[in-house]
Amino acid sequence: DECTGTNPTIGMEVGVTYKFLQYDRSNYMHPLGFAYFPDGAHDDVDELEPTIDPPSATAKQVPCSASAGCPAPMYFQNGEYLGTYSNNAALVNVTSGEDNFGLDDYEPKFFHPANTWAEYGEFMVALK
């Protein structure tokens, strides 16, 4: 309700799970993605993925990319998780070495015909 314009900056608290519901018709053709910088995949900048270290990572830290444990969204359809990676025990058992966070199964469905997309049911993205 408080966001205005395009590409709003959303303040998020570490350790809190945020769920983005995408089953309203206004979401058709607009699957959510998350990036460390504006425009994400549209501008070829790093996105939140299990194997991409955050820009805040330092040389003294063990890179989370080594174990596919970097922050990443988790994509669901009708309550079923579409990936194998997890950093959120409240949703799916936490994993190590898995890099499929469900986007490759989730995103293409948003570009199917509108009626077909609506029949797929409820889409949701969780981010912790």
FENZI-V889901 format. One record per backbone hydrogen bond with DSSP energy under -0.5 kcal/mol. CO is the residue of the C=O (numbers start at 1). NH is the residue of the N-H. Records with the same first field share a line. If there is no record, write none. Layout:
CO: NH ; NH
//
This chain:
8: 10
9: 11
13: 16
16: 18
18: 20 ; 127
19: 21
20: 125
24: 27
25: 28
27: 30
34: 48
37: 40
39: 42 ; 43
40: 43 ; 45
41: 44
46: 36 ; 37
47: 49
48: 73
49: 52
50: 70
51: 53
54: 57
58: 61
63: 66
64: 67 ; 69
65: 68
67: 97
74: 126
75: 82
76: 124
77: 80
79: 81
80: 77
86: 95
88: 91 ; 92
99: 101
100: 84 ; 85
101: 75
102: 105 ; 106
103: 107
106: 109 ; 110
107: 110
108: 111
109: 112
110: 29
113: 117
114: 118
115: 119
116: 120
117: 120
118: 121
122: 78
123: 22
124: 76
125: 20
126: 74
127: 18
128: 15
//
